[in-house]
Protein backbone atom coordinates (compact mmCIF):
# COMPACT_ATOMS: atom_id res chain seq x y z
CA UNK A 1 0.00 0.00 0.00
CA UNK A 2 2.83 2.40 0.85
CA UNK A 3 4.52 1.81 -2.52
CA UNK A 4 1.21 2.30 -4.32
CA UNK A 5 0.63 5.61 -2.54
CA UNK A 6 4.12 6.80 -3.40
CA UNK A 7 3.66 6.00 -7.08
CA UNK A 8 0.31 7.79 -7.01
CA UNK A 9 2.02 10.82 -5.46
CA UNK A 10 4.64 10.74 -8.20
CA UNK A 11 2.12 10.63 -11.03
CA UNK A 12 1.31 8.05 -13.68
CA UNK A 13 3.11 9.90 -16.46
CA UNK A 14 6.36 10.16 -14.54
CA UNK A 15 6.11 6.55 -13.39
CA UNK A 16 5.95 5.44 -17.01
CA UNK A 17 8.94 7.59 -17.90
CA UNK A 18 11.12 6.16 -15.13
CA UNK A 19 10.04 2.56 -15.66
CA UNK A 20 10.97 2.51 -19.34
CA UNK A 21 14.26 0.89 -20.34
CA UNK A 22 15.33 4.10 -22.05
CA UNK A 23 14.64 7.60 -20.77
CA UNK A 24 13.36 9.15 -23.99
CA UNK A 25 13.94 12.81 -23.22
CA UNK A 26 17.02 14.98 -23.30
CA UNK A 27 16.82 16.84 -20.01
CA UNK A 28 14.90 17.34 -16.82
CA UNK A 29 12.46 19.63 -18.65
CA UNK A 30 9.96 16.83 -19.30
CA UNK A 31 9.84 15.92 -15.61
CA UNK A 32 9.62 19.50 -14.39
CA UNK A 33 6.99 20.40 -16.97
CA UNK A 34 4.67 17.55 -16.00
CA UNK A 35 5.02 18.21 -12.28
CA UNK A 36 4.50 21.97 -12.58
CA UNK A 37 1.62 21.71 -15.07
CA UNK A 38 -0.29 19.16 -13.00
CA UNK A 39 0.27 21.00 -9.69
CA UNK A 40 -2.45 23.17 -8.23
CA UNK A 41 -2.04 26.06 -5.81
CA UNK A 42 -2.36 23.74 -2.82
CA UNK A 43 0.62 21.68 -4.03
CA UNK A 44 3.00 24.66 -3.86
CA UNK A 45 4.40 25.31 -0.38
CA UNK A 46 6.80 27.92 0.97
CA UNK A 47 9.62 25.98 2.64
CA UNK A 48 12.70 27.19 4.50
CA UNK A 49 15.84 27.36 2.38
CA UNK A 50 17.94 26.16 5.30
CA UNK A 51 15.95 22.89 5.30
CA UNK A 52 16.96 22.01 1.72
CA UNK A 53 19.90 19.76 0.82
CA UNK A 54 21.27 19.17 -2.68
CA UNK A 55 20.44 15.96 -4.51
CA UNK A 56 23.21 13.63 -3.20
CA UNK A 57 23.67 12.31 -6.75
CA UNK A 58 24.04 15.75 -8.31
CA UNK A 59 27.23 15.70 -10.44
CA UNK A 60 27.54 19.49 -10.70
CA UNK A 61 30.06 20.93 -8.24
CA UNK A 62 30.75 24.33 -9.83
CA UNK A 63 28.22 27.11 -10.44
CA UNK A 64 29.23 30.26 -12.32
CA UNK A 65 29.23 33.05 -9.66
CA UNK A 66 28.28 35.81 -12.10
CA UNK A 67 25.32 33.85 -13.48
CA UNK A 68 24.11 33.10 -9.93
CA UNK A 69 24.41 36.78 -9.01
CA UNK A 70 22.36 37.79 -12.06
CA UNK A 71 19.66 35.30 -11.12
CA UNK A 72 19.75 36.54 -7.53
CA UNK A 73 19.12 40.11 -8.71
CA UNK A 74 16.17 38.90 -10.79
CA UNK A 75 14.77 37.05 -7.77
CA UNK A 76 15.10 40.20 -5.65
CA UNK A 77 12.94 42.07 -8.15
CA UNK A 78 10.50 39.45 -9.35
CA UNK A 79 10.72 36.57 -6.90
CA UNK A 80 11.10 32.91 -7.88
CA UNK A 81 8.91 32.53 -10.97
CA UNK A 82 8.79 28.72 -11.02
CA UNK A 83 8.73 26.55 -7.88
CA UNK A 84 11.55 24.14 -7.22
CA UNK A 85 10.85 20.42 -6.77
CA UNK A 86 11.90 18.62 -3.60
CA UNK A 87 11.61 15.24 -1.91
CA UNK A 88 10.79 15.02 1.79
CA UNK A 89 13.60 13.47 3.81
CA UNK A 90 13.97 12.54 7.47
CA UNK A 91 15.09 16.06 8.32
CA UNK A 92 13.99 18.63 5.77
CA UNK A 93 14.07 18.14 2.03
CA UNK A 94 16.31 16.84 -0.75
CA UNK A 95 16.45 18.97 -3.88
CA UNK A 96 15.14 17.31 -7.04
CA UNK A 97 15.14 20.25 -9.48
CA UNK A 98 16.03 23.91 -9.08
CA UNK A 99 19.57 23.99 -7.66
CA UNK A 100 20.41 27.35 -9.29
CA UNK A 101 17.15 28.94 -8.10
CA UNK A 102 17.85 27.67 -4.59
CA UNK A 103 21.43 28.97 -4.49
CA UNK A 104 20.43 32.31 -6.05
CA UNK A 105 17.58 32.74 -3.55
CA UNK A 106 20.06 32.38 -0.69
CA UNK A 107 22.30 35.00 -2.30
CA UNK A 108 19.26 37.25 -2.66
CA UNK A 109 18.70 37.01 1.09
CA UNK A 110 15.49 34.99 0.88
CA UNK A 111 14.50 32.77 3.79
CA UNK A 112 11.91 30.64 1.98
CA UNK A 113 11.26 29.43 -1.55
CA UNK A 114 8.14 28.06 -3.30
CA UNK A 115 8.38 24.29 -3.75
CA UNK A 116 6.42 21.29 -4.93
CA UNK A 117 6.97 18.22 -2.76
CA UNK A 118 7.01 14.85 -4.55
CA UNK A 119 8.07 11.30 -3.71
CA UNK A 120 11.02 9.85 -5.62
CA UNK A 121 13.00 6.64 -5.17
CA UNK A 122 16.79 6.65 -4.94
CA UNK A 123 16.93 5.30 -8.51
CA UNK A 124 14.76 8.17 -9.75
CA UNK A 125 16.87 10.71 -7.88
CA UNK A 126 19.95 9.38 -9.69
CA UNK A 127 18.15 9.49 -13.06
CA UNK A 128 17.13 13.09 -12.46
CA UNK A 129 20.62 14.17 -11.38
CA UNK A 130 22.09 12.85 -14.65
CA UNK A 131 19.24 14.09 -16.84
CA UNK A 132 19.39 17.58 -15.36
CA UNK A 133 22.93 18.01 -16.57
CA UNK A 134 23.54 15.68 -19.50
CA UNK A 135 22.70 18.24 -22.19
CA UNK A 136 24.04 21.37 -20.50
CA UNK A 137 27.21 22.76 -22.01
CA UNK A 138 28.40 24.38 -18.77
CA UNK A 139 28.73 21.03 -16.99
CA UNK A 140 32.32 19.82 -17.27
CA UNK A 141 33.09 16.41 -18.74
CA UNK A 142 34.68 15.39 -15.44
CA UNK A 143 31.57 16.28 -13.42
CA UNK A 144 29.40 14.31 -15.83
CA UNK A 145 31.80 11.36 -15.77
CA UNK A 146 31.72 11.36 -11.96
CA UNK A 147 27.93 11.42 -12.11
CA UNK A 148 27.83 8.37 -14.39
CA UNK A 149 30.44 6.58 -12.29
CA UNK A 150 28.39 7.11 -9.14
CA UNK A 151 25.29 5.96 -11.03
CA UNK A 152 27.02 2.71 -12.04
CA UNK A 153 28.31 2.10 -8.51
CA UNK A 154 24.86 2.58 -6.99
CA UNK A 155 22.78 0.67 -9.56
CA UNK A 156 25.15 -2.10 -10.62
CA UNK A 157 24.19 -1.48 -14.26
CA UNK A 158 26.77 -2.09 -16.97
CA UNK A 159 28.14 0.63 -19.23
CA UNK A 160 26.05 -0.76 -22.07
CA UNK A 161 22.87 -0.65 -19.97
CA UNK A 162 23.67 2.91 -18.90
CA UNK A 163 24.19 3.90 -22.54
CA UNK A 164 20.79 2.50 -23.52
CA UNK A 165 19.02 4.13 -20.60
CA UNK A 166 20.35 7.61 -21.37
CA UNK A 167 20.28 7.32 -25.15
CA UNK A 168 24.08 7.42 -25.56
CA UNK A 169 26.50 5.13 -27.36
CA UNK A 170 28.57 2.61 -25.43
CA UNK A 171 31.76 4.30 -26.67
CA UNK A 172 30.51 7.66 -25.36
CA UNK A 173 30.11 6.24 -21.84
CA UNK A 174 33.43 4.37 -22.01
CA UNK A 175 35.37 7.42 -23.22
CA UNK A 176 33.70 9.64 -20.65
CA UNK A 177 34.51 7.33 -17.75
CA UNK A 178 38.07 7.04 -19.04
CA UNK A 179 38.61 10.69 -18.13
CA UNK A 180 38.49 9.71 -14.45
CA UNK A 181 41.84 7.93 -14.90
CA UNK A 182 43.56 11.26 -15.52
CA UNK A 183 45.64 12.88 -12.74
CA UNK A 184 43.73 15.25 -10.46
CA UNK A 185 45.62 18.29 -11.71
CA UNK A 186 44.50 17.55 -15.25
CA UNK A 187 40.92 16.81 -14.15
CA UNK A 188 40.91 20.21 -12.46
CA UNK A 189 42.03 21.83 -15.72
CA UNK A 190 39.14 20.15 -17.50
CA UNK A 191 36.71 21.44 -14.87
CA UNK A 192 37.99 25.00 -15.35
CA UNK A 193 37.81 24.64 -19.17
CA UNK A 194 41.59 25.13 -19.60
CA UNK A 195 41.63 21.78 -21.37
CA UNK A 196 38.81 20.78 -23.71
CA UNK A 197 36.99 17.42 -23.50
CA UNK A 198 38.46 16.49 -26.89
CA UNK A 199 42.01 17.07 -25.62
CA UNK A 200 41.12 15.19 -22.44
CA UNK A 201 39.94 12.11 -24.35
CA UNK A 202 43.31 11.90 -26.11
CA UNK A 203 45.19 12.23 -22.81
CA UNK A 204 43.00 9.58 -21.18
CA UNK A 205 44.40 6.95 -23.58
CA UNK A 206 47.86 7.41 -22.10
CA UNK A 207 49.20 5.53 -19.09
CA UNK A 208 52.27 7.58 -18.19
CA UNK A 209 51.23 10.15 -15.55
CA UNK A 210 54.31 12.33 -16.05
CA UNK A 211 53.76 12.41 -19.80
CA UNK A 212 50.08 13.30 -19.31
CA UNK A 213 51.00 16.17 -17.00
CA UNK A 214 53.68 17.44 -19.39
CA UNK A 215 51.29 17.35 -22.34
CA UNK A 216 48.58 19.12 -20.31
CA UNK A 217 51.03 21.97 -19.71
CA UNK A 218 51.87 22.12 -23.42
CA UNK A 219 48.18 22.17 -24.40
CA UNK A 220 47.69 25.34 -22.39
CA UNK A 221 51.08 26.96 -22.99
CA UNK A 222 51.45 26.21 -26.72
CA UNK A 223 47.73 26.16 -27.54
CA UNK A 224 48.02 22.68 -29.05
CA UNK A 225 45.16 21.59 -31.28
CA UNK A 226 43.59 18.17 -30.82
CA UNK A 227 45.15 17.01 -34.10
CA UNK A 228 48.61 18.14 -32.94
CA UNK A 229 48.14 16.36 -29.63
CA UNK A 230 47.06 13.15 -31.38
CA UNK A 231 50.16 13.29 -33.57
CA UNK A 232 52.43 13.67 -30.54
CA UNK A 233 50.73 10.81 -28.68
CA UNK A 234 50.91 8.47 -31.66
CA UNK A 235 54.70 8.31 -31.46
CA UNK A 236 54.89 7.82 -27.68
CA UNK A 237 55.09 4.44 -25.93
CA UNK A 238 53.70 4.06 -22.41
CA UNK A 239 53.63 1.20 -19.88
CA UNK A 240 50.39 -0.69 -19.28
CA UNK A 241 48.33 -0.04 -16.19
CA UNK A 242 48.74 -2.50 -13.35
CA UNK A 243 45.85 -5.00 -13.12
CA UNK A 244 43.49 -4.73 -10.18
CA UNK A 245 44.30 -7.30 -7.53
CA UNK A 246 41.11 -8.74 -6.07
CA UNK A 247 40.86 -10.15 -2.57
CA UNK A 248 41.15 -13.95 -2.49
CA UNK A 249 38.92 -16.29 -0.46
CA UNK A 250 36.31 -13.59 0.03
CA UNK A 251 33.06 -14.98 1.53
CA UNK A 252 30.27 -14.84 -1.05
CA UNK A 253 27.79 -13.60 1.59
CA UNK A 254 29.72 -10.31 1.62
CA UNK A 255 28.24 -9.54 -1.79
CA UNK A 256 24.73 -9.83 -0.38
CA UNK A 257 25.60 -7.65 2.60
CA UNK A 258 27.14 -5.02 0.32
CA UNK A 259 24.05 -4.99 -1.90
CA UNK A 260 21.76 -4.57 1.11
CA UNK A 261 23.80 -1.66 2.44
CA UNK A 262 24.05 -0.12 -1.03
CA UNK A 263 20.26 -0.19 -1.39
CA UNK A 264 19.84 1.26 2.10
CA UNK A 265 22.48 4.01 1.94
CA UNK A 266 22.58 4.77 -1.78
CA UNK A 267 26.38 4.37 -2.00
CA UNK A 268 28.67 1.51 -2.96
CA UNK A 269 29.64 -0.05 0.39
CA UNK A 270 32.67 -2.34 0.53
CA UNK A 271 33.23 -5.11 3.08
CA UNK A 272 36.79 -6.38 3.32
CA UNK A 273 39.20 -7.65 5.97
CA UNK A 274 36.78 -7.19 8.90
CA UNK A 275 36.00 -3.61 7.82
CA UNK A 276 32.98 -1.88 6.33
CA UNK A 277 33.86 1.05 4.07
CA UNK A 278 31.08 3.59 3.47
CA UNK A 279 32.17 6.31 1.01
CA UNK A 280 30.72 9.83 0.90
CA UNK A 281 31.53 12.76 -1.38
CA UNK A 282 30.57 15.78 0.73
CA UNK A 283 29.53 16.89 4.21
CA UNK A 284 25.92 16.95 3.01
CA UNK A 285 26.21 13.36 1.78
CA UNK A 286 27.73 12.30 5.11
CA UNK A 287 24.81 13.92 6.96
CA UNK A 288 22.40 12.08 4.66
CA UNK A 289 24.02 8.72 5.50
CA UNK A 290 23.83 9.42 9.25
CA UNK A 291 20.16 10.34 8.89
CA UNK A 292 19.43 7.02 7.16
CA UNK A 293 21.32 5.20 9.93
CA UNK A 294 19.31 7.21 12.46
CA UNK A 295 22.49 8.41 14.18
CA UNK A 296 22.35 11.87 15.76
CA UNK A 297 25.32 13.91 16.97
CA UNK A 298 25.15 14.71 20.67
CA UNK A 299 26.14 18.39 20.76
CA UNK A 300 25.86 18.74 24.56
C-alpha positions as CSV (number, residue, x, y, z in Angstrom):
1,X,0.0,0.0,0.0
2,X,2.8,2.4,0.8
3,X,4.5,1.8,-2.5
4,X,1.2,2.3,-4.3
5,X,0.6,5.6,-2.5
6,X,4.1,6.8,-3.4
7,X,3.7,6.0,-7.1
8,X,0.3,7.8,-7.0
9,X,2.0,10.8,-5.5
10,X,4.6,10.7,-8.2
11,X,2.1,10.6,-11.0
12,X,1.3,8.0,-13.7
13,X,3.1,9.9,-16.5
14,X,6.4,10.2,-14.5
15,X,6.1,6.5,-13.4
16,X,5.9,5.4,-17.0
17,X,8.9,7.6,-17.9
18,X,11.1,6.2,-15.1
19,X,10.0,2.6,-15.7
20,X,11.0,2.5,-19.3
21,X,14.3,0.9,-20.3
22,X,15.3,4.1,-22.0
23,X,14.6,7.6,-20.8
24,X,13.4,9.1,-24.0
25,X,13.9,12.8,-23.2
26,X,17.0,15.0,-23.3
27,X,16.8,16.8,-20.0
28,X,14.9,17.3,-16.8
29,X,12.5,19.6,-18.6
30,X,10.0,16.8,-19.3
31,X,9.8,15.9,-15.6
32,X,9.6,19.5,-14.4
33,X,7.0,20.4,-17.0
34,X,4.7,17.6,-16.0
35,X,5.0,18.2,-12.3
36,X,4.5,22.0,-12.6
37,X,1.6,21.7,-15.1
38,X,-0.3,19.2,-13.0
39,X,0.3,21.0,-9.7
40,X,-2.5,23.2,-8.2
41,X,-2.0,26.1,-5.8
42,X,-2.4,23.7,-2.8
43,X,0.6,21.7,-4.0
44,X,3.0,24.7,-3.9
45,X,4.4,25.3,-0.4
46,X,6.8,27.9,1.0
47,X,9.6,26.0,2.6
48,X,12.7,27.2,4.5
49,X,15.8,27.4,2.4
50,X,17.9,26.2,5.3
51,X,15.9,22.9,5.3
52,X,17.0,22.0,1.7
53,X,19.9,19.8,0.8
54,X,21.3,19.2,-2.7
55,X,20.4,16.0,-4.5
56,X,23.2,13.6,-3.2
57,X,23.7,12.3,-6.7
58,X,24.0,15.8,-8.3
59,X,27.2,15.7,-10.4
60,X,27.5,19.5,-10.7
61,X,30.1,20.9,-8.2
62,X,30.7,24.3,-9.8
63,X,28.2,27.1,-10.4
64,X,29.2,30.3,-12.3
65,X,29.2,33.0,-9.7
66,X,28.3,35.8,-12.1
67,X,25.3,33.9,-13.5
68,X,24.1,33.1,-9.9
69,X,24.4,36.8,-9.0
70,X,22.4,37.8,-12.1
71,X,19.7,35.3,-11.1
72,X,19.7,36.5,-7.5
73,X,19.1,40.1,-8.7
74,X,16.2,38.9,-10.8
75,X,14.8,37.1,-7.8
76,X,15.1,40.2,-5.7
77,X,12.9,42.1,-8.2
78,X,10.5,39.4,-9.4
79,X,10.7,36.6,-6.9
80,X,11.1,32.9,-7.9
81,X,8.9,32.5,-11.0
82,X,8.8,28.7,-11.0
83,X,8.7,26.5,-7.9
84,X,11.6,24.1,-7.2
85,X,10.9,20.4,-6.8
86,X,11.9,18.6,-3.6
87,X,11.6,15.2,-1.9
88,X,10.8,15.0,1.8
89,X,13.6,13.5,3.8
90,X,14.0,12.5,7.5
91,X,15.1,16.1,8.3
92,X,14.0,18.6,5.8
93,X,14.1,18.1,2.0
94,X,16.3,16.8,-0.8
95,X,16.4,19.0,-3.9
96,X,15.1,17.3,-7.0
97,X,15.1,20.3,-9.5
98,X,16.0,23.9,-9.1
99,X,19.6,24.0,-7.7
100,X,20.4,27.3,-9.3
101,X,17.2,28.9,-8.1
102,X,17.9,27.7,-4.6
103,X,21.4,29.0,-4.5
104,X,20.4,32.3,-6.0
105,X,17.6,32.7,-3.5
106,X,20.1,32.4,-0.7
107,X,22.3,35.0,-2.3
108,X,19.3,37.3,-2.7
109,X,18.7,37.0,1.1
110,X,15.5,35.0,0.9
111,X,14.5,32.8,3.8
112,X,11.9,30.6,2.0
113,X,11.3,29.4,-1.6
114,X,8.1,28.1,-3.3
115,X,8.4,24.3,-3.8
116,X,6.4,21.3,-4.9
117,X,7.0,18.2,-2.8
118,X,7.0,14.8,-4.6
119,X,8.1,11.3,-3.7
120,X,11.0,9.9,-5.6
121,X,13.0,6.6,-5.2
122,X,16.8,6.7,-4.9
123,X,16.9,5.3,-8.5
124,X,14.8,8.2,-9.8
125,X,16.9,10.7,-7.9
126,X,19.9,9.4,-9.7
127,X,18.1,9.5,-13.1
128,X,17.1,13.1,-12.5
129,X,20.6,14.2,-11.4
130,X,22.1,12.9,-14.7
131,X,19.2,14.1,-16.8
132,X,19.4,17.6,-15.4
133,X,22.9,18.0,-16.6
134,X,23.5,15.7,-19.5
135,X,22.7,18.2,-22.2
136,X,24.0,21.4,-20.5
137,X,27.2,22.8,-22.0
138,X,28.4,24.4,-18.8
139,X,28.7,21.0,-17.0
140,X,32.3,19.8,-17.3
141,X,33.1,16.4,-18.7
142,X,34.7,15.4,-15.4
143,X,31.6,16.3,-13.4
144,X,29.4,14.3,-15.8
145,X,31.8,11.4,-15.8
146,X,31.7,11.4,-12.0
147,X,27.9,11.4,-12.1
148,X,27.8,8.4,-14.4
149,X,30.4,6.6,-12.3
150,X,28.4,7.1,-9.1
151,X,25.3,6.0,-11.0
152,X,27.0,2.7,-12.0
153,X,28.3,2.1,-8.5
154,X,24.9,2.6,-7.0
155,X,22.8,0.7,-9.6
156,X,25.2,-2.1,-10.6
157,X,24.2,-1.5,-14.3
158,X,26.8,-2.1,-17.0
159,X,28.1,0.6,-19.2
160,X,26.0,-0.8,-22.1
161,X,22.9,-0.6,-20.0
162,X,23.7,2.9,-18.9
163,X,24.2,3.9,-22.5
164,X,20.8,2.5,-23.5
165,X,19.0,4.1,-20.6
166,X,20.4,7.6,-21.4
167,X,20.3,7.3,-25.2
168,X,24.1,7.4,-25.6
169,X,26.5,5.1,-27.4
170,X,28.6,2.6,-25.4
171,X,31.8,4.3,-26.7
172,X,30.5,7.7,-25.4
173,X,30.1,6.2,-21.8
174,X,33.4,4.4,-22.0
175,X,35.4,7.4,-23.2
176,X,33.7,9.6,-20.7
177,X,34.5,7.3,-17.7
178,X,38.1,7.0,-19.0
179,X,38.6,10.7,-18.1
180,X,38.5,9.7,-14.5
181,X,41.8,7.9,-14.9
182,X,43.6,11.3,-15.5
183,X,45.6,12.9,-12.7
184,X,43.7,15.2,-10.5
185,X,45.6,18.3,-11.7
186,X,44.5,17.5,-15.3
187,X,40.9,16.8,-14.2
188,X,40.9,20.2,-12.5
189,X,42.0,21.8,-15.7
190,X,39.1,20.1,-17.5
191,X,36.7,21.4,-14.9
192,X,38.0,25.0,-15.3
193,X,37.8,24.6,-19.2
194,X,41.6,25.1,-19.6
195,X,41.6,21.8,-21.4
196,X,38.8,20.8,-23.7
197,X,37.0,17.4,-23.5
198,X,38.5,16.5,-26.9
199,X,42.0,17.1,-25.6
200,X,41.1,15.2,-22.4
201,X,39.9,12.1,-24.4
202,X,43.3,11.9,-26.1
203,X,45.2,12.2,-22.8
204,X,43.0,9.6,-21.2
205,X,44.4,6.9,-23.6
206,X,47.9,7.4,-22.1
207,X,49.2,5.5,-19.1
208,X,52.3,7.6,-18.2
209,X,51.2,10.1,-15.5
210,X,54.3,12.3,-16.1
211,X,53.8,12.4,-19.8
212,X,50.1,13.3,-19.3
213,X,51.0,16.2,-17.0
214,X,53.7,17.4,-19.4
215,X,51.3,17.4,-22.3
216,X,48.6,19.1,-20.3
217,X,51.0,22.0,-19.7
218,X,51.9,22.1,-23.4
219,X,48.2,22.2,-24.4
220,X,47.7,25.3,-22.4
221,X,51.1,27.0,-23.0
222,X,51.4,26.2,-26.7
223,X,47.7,26.2,-27.5
224,X,48.0,22.7,-29.1
225,X,45.2,21.6,-31.3
226,X,43.6,18.2,-30.8
227,X,45.2,17.0,-34.1
228,X,48.6,18.1,-32.9
229,X,48.1,16.4,-29.6
230,X,47.1,13.2,-31.4
231,X,50.2,13.3,-33.6
232,X,52.4,13.7,-30.5
233,X,50.7,10.8,-28.7
234,X,50.9,8.5,-31.7
235,X,54.7,8.3,-31.5
236,X,54.9,7.8,-27.7
237,X,55.1,4.4,-25.9
238,X,53.7,4.1,-22.4
239,X,53.6,1.2,-19.9
240,X,50.4,-0.7,-19.3
241,X,48.3,0.0,-16.2
242,X,48.7,-2.5,-13.3
243,X,45.9,-5.0,-13.1
244,X,43.5,-4.7,-10.2
245,X,44.3,-7.3,-7.5
246,X,41.1,-8.7,-6.1
247,X,40.9,-10.1,-2.6
248,X,41.2,-13.9,-2.5
249,X,38.9,-16.3,-0.5
250,X,36.3,-13.6,0.0
251,X,33.1,-15.0,1.5
252,X,30.3,-14.8,-1.0
253,X,27.8,-13.6,1.6
254,X,29.7,-10.3,1.6
255,X,28.2,-9.5,-1.8
256,X,24.7,-9.8,-0.4
257,X,25.6,-7.7,2.6
258,X,27.1,-5.0,0.3
259,X,24.0,-5.0,-1.9
260,X,21.8,-4.6,1.1
261,X,23.8,-1.7,2.4
262,X,24.1,-0.1,-1.0
263,X,20.3,-0.2,-1.4
264,X,19.8,1.3,2.1
265,X,22.5,4.0,1.9
266,X,22.6,4.8,-1.8
267,X,26.4,4.4,-2.0
268,X,28.7,1.5,-3.0
269,X,29.6,0.0,0.4
270,X,32.7,-2.3,0.5
271,X,33.2,-5.1,3.1
272,X,36.8,-6.4,3.3
273,X,39.2,-7.6,6.0
274,X,36.8,-7.2,8.9
275,X,36.0,-3.6,7.8
276,X,33.0,-1.9,6.3
277,X,33.9,1.1,4.1
278,X,31.1,3.6,3.5
279,X,32.2,6.3,1.0
280,X,30.7,9.8,0.9
281,X,31.5,12.8,-1.4
282,X,30.6,15.8,0.7
283,X,29.5,16.9,4.2
284,X,25.9,16.9,3.0
285,X,26.2,13.4,1.8
286,X,27.7,12.3,5.1
287,X,24.8,13.9,7.0
288,X,22.4,12.1,4.7
289,X,24.0,8.7,5.5
290,X,23.8,9.4,9.3
291,X,20.2,10.3,8.9
292,X,19.4,7.0,7.2
293,X,21.3,5.2,9.9
294,X,19.3,7.2,12.5
295,X,22.5,8.4,14.2
296,X,22.4,11.9,15.8
297,X,25.3,13.9,17.0
298,X,25.2,14.7,20.7
299,X,26.1,18.4,20.8
300,X,25.9,18.7,24.6
